[in-house]
Amino acid sequence: MTQRSIRLFQMNATVGDFSKNLQKLERAADQARADGISILIAPELALTGYPPEDLLLRPALIQKLDVAETKLCEISEGLTLCIGLPTLAPKMLRDYDPGDLSFKPTSLNNSLVIYQCGRRLTEYHKNSLPNYQVFDERRYFVAGTEPKVCAIEGIRIGLLVCEDVWVPEIVEATCALGVDFIVVVNASPFAETKIAERYWHLRDRASKNHTPIAYVNMVGGQDELVFDGGSFVVDRRGEVVAQANFFAEEMLDVTWNGADLVGSRLVALPSKDWLLYEAIVTGVRDYFAKTGFKKAVVGLSGGIDSALTLVCAVDALGAENVHAVMMPYLYTAEISVTDATRQAEVLGCEFSILSIEPMVREFMGMLGPSFEGHPVDATEENIQSRCRGVLLMALSNKTNALVLTTGNKSEMAVGYATLYGDMAGGFAVLKDVWKTRVYDLARFVNRDREVIPERVISRPPSAELAPGQADSDSLPPYNRLDQMLSLYIESDQSPQAIIDSGFDSKEVKRICRLVDINEYKRRQSAVGPRVTARGFGRDRRYPIANRWSF
Amino acid sequence: MTQRSIRLFQMNATVGDFSKNLQKLERAADQARADGISILIAPELALTGYPPEDLLLRPALIQKLDVAETKLCEISEGLTLCIGLPTLAPKMLRDYDPGDLSFKPTSLNNSLVIYQCGRRLTEYHKNSLPNYQVFDERRYFVAGTEPKVCAIEGIRIGLLVCEDVWVPEIVEATCALGVDFIVVVNASPFAETKIAERYWHLRDRASKNHTPIAYVNMVGGQDELVFDGGSFVVDRRGEVVAQANFFAEEMLDVTWNGADLVGSRLVALPSKDWLLYEAIVTGVRDYFAKTGFKKAVVGLSGGIDSALTLVCAVDALGAENVHAVMMPYLYTAEISVTDATRQAEVLGCEFSILSIEPMVREFMGMLGPSFEGHPVDATEENIQSRCRGVLLMALSNKTNALVLTTGNKSEMAVGYATLYGDMAGGFAVLKDVWKTRVYDLARFVNRDREVIPERVISRPPSAELAPGQADSDSLPPYNRLDQMLSLYIESDQSPQAIIDSGFDSKEVKRICRLVDINEYKRRQSAVGPRVTARGFGRDRRYPIANRWSF
């Protein structure tokens, strides 16, 4: 009976960094050989990182793939390496002149390539190319049409890439070729509902086809995407027999025993809050690591959003790399300063207090004549917020630290944020986290130790941009607001459908209109980790000039 | 012999505004009936505007299409109406429950629908769905597969939508059904090279198939796209027999004489500079009209970019709606203030001078302790720029005027712009105009009258953020810079290929690196009219965290 050790490399690849990604693969292969592994599997587009976006349109891609090919063959000495990478479609290969530096890669496949003992054995081309949500795969790839089985030392392995395994017909066509087990390589981003979905599909596919499946996922953050890893293996009955951790670059080993895939490592599914929190921290950590930043600046207001943002930053980067800045004005409550100071102390990060009062005064003075005859409105509030933005950005520029913005998804949705003010910064930590979930996470991070002063969580939320201001003056309670927003934004429900499900007509219309007219703000907002099934950013492409009415 | 009058309605549709778009169509139909027109043709997706983006994913689309259907039938009384709109693919129609408000339009066609005398006669589904550059059509639509001929009172009309006519095989398949002439409806955005391309394709398709073609284009601005109109008709030999104006909503009439399409109205092709300038002005005008803004604020620096931006704004919105603001600091040359003042006078717009000196002083004072031990760098320059941003945004907020940003494409490319400073604003007028083209346009707008003081054009460019600063201190001359940038950005050339074509190796590498590392700024920049074949925005999707090396 043929027995084989198989290793899933749950890899954190960096987009565009061929050399670092190859190094990681090389180290993994060295270790695999030392451990007697026969088959090493790396994720979808592990060579280029995911998503490479328009880098795939650059003619230089072809030279880079050529160089990588030699290296990948070397890496596969003494074992079988299964790895996702873009390949030139046959049509392109025919036309390709290696001397022509301007040759454009207009016809690529998203492939799973098998290298064995120093040579390329075969390749499979992804059939189901997602072109929805955050995915633009049909912008870059042509779909493969043929199922593929790779025979390695008497084992028949069915090959699939990511979304292929979502489609029963594709899996069936592969199984129809006669396979011992299936390898599917993935770059499947995290969303709160995604993990259950993956289990459901894989268990269904495996059990219906009586075929074990090894599911290898990417891990790590890339701009607005966070890959959660959580690679796993199901046996021929669809039972999970091995499970990798979430949000960690690691290896998961299983064995082909001649009849089924078997494993011993299982981990308990973490809690919803743990997953969400780790997704965000991973997003922050990798955005810094992959853009080359070490240090962060966070404007601390005494409110819950900035408090949670600071905790995430400290977890992602270390307290020594985080500078918290309190920027009080006349409307800042004393307890805000007290609580912010206390939190910075507890977390052990650098803390400064810089008043915006003199700058706001000068702006108001200079603008006095222009403002004459106009009533006080949000303009004055925005000036406060923008003075804070200027301070944070100055500290960012001077100390080479990235500003983290602190707004949450509910605020981003209705535009309760100031462009170039509190929206100023490079990464929006809570951009895809509803305010109600911000409360959940604040309680979650406080579970062992009060890293967020309890009063920050319990006091009524306020932007403190006018005397006695409270969020509830102009917005419905967040639990109601978030429900309406989720229906409108994540489920595309019409205002009428939302009203029909039991919300107040006037309120629904007002909120939906706020979402619509604030697209211009979101378009200029920093990227931030997408953690729901519909984030802002690449995931939600709305026109700014848009007269869609209810 | 059957003779028929045909009218091309070069329409300026607004995205999402079904009711306004239907009103326009109704008025056009009324006029057409009065003028004895038999066939009225409106552009691709004229009902929804182009591109509707993710509005197409909303379940409410289906109800809106239902309502529009009744109206379109009415409008077509007494004539034939050919109009582009999304339709539910047959697969969807089968599943559709009209009572289900959450039913998602997951399977739409991008169709050309023919209404005749009060009823829907037939429809054609676009076959070639662009999913490159700014286009995401495969995100929304499934491709039609069948050519279609519509027989109207003894005339056989071949139906095509936009990119279909780019594909010889699709046109041939249509002609093979036996057609008298072809109607192709378009939403083809402007780019400097696009007009010649359209002529080339249409003349080729018509002459090779001995079939006349009526090409109806959208006109007007929509976020970053500008549709130039320029609808035209070629006869069976491929000769242009009728030509509409560019950048104007208008009608173009031709006649089917039983053997060919014939027309009498021809217009000379405008100059390159006229087209580019009109594209920009149209982009500005429609962004305001379609978002509901009337007034603009422009920061005037005494430099050529803001001077040209101001002229565009005045042409687009009227001098009475434009407020120019000069915001001098210690490093602002006397002649900058003089020239800015003079230009505002010549153009007749409101003009203010607001010094940033007191605010910069307060920021520097407050930041003094934090900056101790750090050398002076770009931080201090950015503070100046950001104080200007705060002033402009305050005027914007207070007077409900939109801030126009003034940066050009060369600056956007290399990141010579300050986030939340000179990049603060709602619409980036020159975002896709290389600096060398800014000079061309400045001379163009000065052709009859000196609306930009000559000295603004002739003096060496400087950001005036440090004493005696000049752009040439840190950048190559703009003619060389723009060539390198165009090769890198618009042609995707690798740095090595650019070096091989005769540029300095060190300079090329430095410039390309600047482009790469400044993606984060462009991601937060305002939208602006795309006028080249590769603009920033939806057209160029680059990762921010990106370690692609040369």
Chai-1 contact restraints between the chains, C-beta under 6 A:
chainA,res_idxA,chainB,res_idxB,connection_type,confidence,min_distance_angstrom,max_distance_angstrom,comment,restraint_id
A,T14,B,R547,contact,1.0,0.0,6.0,A-B,restraint_1
A,V15,B,P543,contact,1.0,0.0,6.0,A-B,restraint_2
A,V15,B,N546,contact,1.0,0.0,6.0,A-B,restraint_3
A,G16,B,N546,contact,1.0,0.0,6.0,A-B,restraint_4
A,G16,B,R547,contact,1.0,0.0,6.0,A-B,restraint_5
A,G16,B,W548,contact,1.0,0.0,6.0,A-B,restraint_6
A,D17,B,R547,contact,1.0,0.0,6.0,A-B,restraint_7
A,E53,B,R541,contact,1.0,0.0,6.0,A-B,restraint_8
A,E53,B,Y542,contact,1.0,0.0,6.0,A-B,restraint_9
A,E53,B,P543,contact,1.0,0.0,6.0,A-B,restraint_10
A,D54,B,R540,contact,1.0,0.0,6.0,A-B,restraint_11
A,D54,B,R541,contact,1.0,0.0,6.0,A-B,restraint_12
A,D54,B,Y542,contact,1.0,0.0,6.0,A-B,restraint_13
A,L55,B,W548,contact,1.0,0.0,6.0,A-B,restraint_14
A,L57,B,D492,contact,1.0,0.0,6.0,A-B,restraint_15
A,R58,B,D492,contact,1.0,0.0,6.0,A-B,restraint_16
A,A60,B,S494,contact,1.0,0.0,6.0,A-B,restraint_17
A,L101,B,A497,contact,1.0,0.0,6.0,A-B,restraint_18
A,N131,B,R138,contact,1.0,0.0,6.0,A-B,restraint_19
A,N131,B,R139,contact,1.0,0.0,6.0,A-B,restraint_20
A,Y132,B,R139,contact,1.0,0.0,6.0,A-B,restraint_21
A,R138,B,N131,contact,1.0,0.0,6.0,A-B,restraint_22
A,R138,B,R138,contact,1.0,0.0,6.0,A-B,restraint_23
A,R139,B,N131,contact,1.0,0.0,6.0,A-B,restraint_24
A,Q222,B,A545,contact,1.0,0.0,6.0,A-B,restraint_25
A,D223,B,P543,contact,1.0,0.0,6.0,A-B,restraint_26
A,D223,B,I544,contact,1.0,0.0,6.0,A-B,restraint_27
A,D223,B,A545,contact,1.0,0.0,6.0,A-B,restraint_28
A,K290,B,A545,contact,1.0,0.0,6.0,A-B,restraint_29
A,T291,B,A545,contact,1.0,0.0,6.0,A-B,restraint_30
A,L354,B,M366,contact,1.0,0.0,6.0,A-B,restraint_31
A,P358,B,E362,contact,1.0,0.0,6.0,A-B,restraint_32
A,M359,B,M359,contact,1.0,0.0,6.0,A-B,restraint_33
A,M359,B,E362,contact,1.0,0.0,6.0,A-B,restraint_34
A,M359,B,F363,contact,1.0,0.0,6.0,A-B,restraint_35
A,E362,B,P358,contact,1.0,0.0,6.0,A-B,restraint_36
A,E362,B,M359,contact,1.0,0.0,6.0,A-B,restraint_37
A,E362,B,E362,contact,1.0,0.0,6.0,A-B,restraint_38
A,F363,B,M359,contact,1.0,0.0,6.0,A-B,restraint_39
A,M366,B,L354,contact,1.0,0.0,6.0,A-B,restraint_40
A,L367,B,A394,contact,1.0,0.0,6.0,A-B,restraint_41
A,F371,B,K398,contact,1.0,0.0,6.0,A-B,restraint_42
A,H374,B,K398,contact,1.0,0.0,6.0,A-B,restraint_43
A,T379,B,A394,contact,1.0,0.0,6.0,A-B,restraint_44
A,T379,B,N397,contact,1.0,0.0,6.0,A-B,restraint_45
A,T379,B,K398,contact,1.0,0.0,6.0,A-B,restraint_46
A,N382,B,N397,contact,1.0,0.0,6.0,A-B,restraint_47
A,I383,B,A394,contact,1.0,0.0,6.0,A-B,restraint_48
A,R386,B,V390,contact,1.0,0.0,6.0,A-B,restraint_49
A,G389,B,Y420,contact,1.0,0.0,6.0,A-B,restraint_50
A,V390,B,R386,contact,1.0,0.0,6.0,A-B,restraint_51
A,A394,B,L367,contact,1.0,0.0,6.0,A-B,restraint_52
A,A394,B,T379,contact,1.0,0.0,6.0,A-B,restraint_53
A,A394,B,I383,contact,1.0,0.0,6.0,A-B,restraint_54
A,N397,B,T379,contact,1.0,0.0,6.0,A-B,restraint_55
A,N397,B,N382,contact,1.0,0.0,6.0,A-B,restraint_56
A,K398,B,F371,contact,1.0,0.0,6.0,A-B,restraint_57
A,K398,B,H374,contact,1.0,0.0,6.0,A-B,restraint_58
A,K398,B,T379,contact,1.0,0.0,6.0,A-B,restraint_59
A,Y420,B,G389,contact,1.0,0.0,6.0,A-B,restraint_60
A,Y420,B,Y420,contact,1.0,0.0,6.0,A-B,restraint_61
A,Y420,B,A424,contact,1.0,0.0,6.0,A-B,restraint_62
A,A424,B,Y420,contact,1.0,0.0,6.0,A-B,restraint_63
A,D492,B,L57,contact,1.0,0.0,6.0,A-B,restraint_64
A,D492,B,R58,contact,1.0,0.0,6.0,A-B,restraint_65
A,S494,B,A60,contact,1.0,0.0,6.0,A-B,restraint_66
A,A497,B,L101,contact,1.0,0.0,6.0,A-B,restraint_67
A,Q524,B,Q524,contact,1.0,0.0,6.0,A-B,restraint_68
A,R540,B,D54,contact,1.0,0.0,6.0,A-B,restraint_69
A,R541,B,E53,contact,1.0,0.0,6.0,A-B,restraint_70
A,R541,B,D54,contact,1.0,0.0,6.0,A-B,restraint_71
A,Y542,B,E53,contact,1.0,0.0,6.0,A-B,restraint_72
A,Y542,B,D54,contact,1.0,0.0,6.0,A-B,restraint_73
A,P543,B,V15,contact,1.0,0.0,6.0,A-B,restraint_74
A,P543,B,E53,contact,1.0,0.0,6.0,A-B,restraint_75
A,P543,B,D223,contact,1.0,0.0,6.0,A-B,restraint_76
A,I544,B,D223,contact,1.0,0.0,6.0,A-B,restraint_77
A,A545,B,Q222,contact,1.0,0.0,6.0,A-B,restraint_78
A,A545,B,D223,contact,1.0,0.0,6.0,A-B,restraint_79
A,A545,B,K290,contact,1.0,0.0,6.0,A-B,restraint_80
A,A545,B,T291,contact,1.0,0.0,6.0,A-B,restraint_81
A,N546,B,V15,contact,1.0,0.0,6.0,A-B,restraint_82
A,N546,B,G16,contact,1.0,0.0,6.0,A-B,restraint_83
A,R547,B,T14,contact,1.0,0.0,6.0,A-B,restraint_84
A,R547,B,G16,contact,1.0,0.0,6.0,A-B,restraint_85
A,R547,B,D17,contact,1.0,0.0,6.0,A-B,restraint_86
A,W548,B,G16,contact,1.0,0.0,6.0,A-B,restraint_87
A,W548,B,L55,contact,1.0,0.0,6.0,A-B,restraint_88
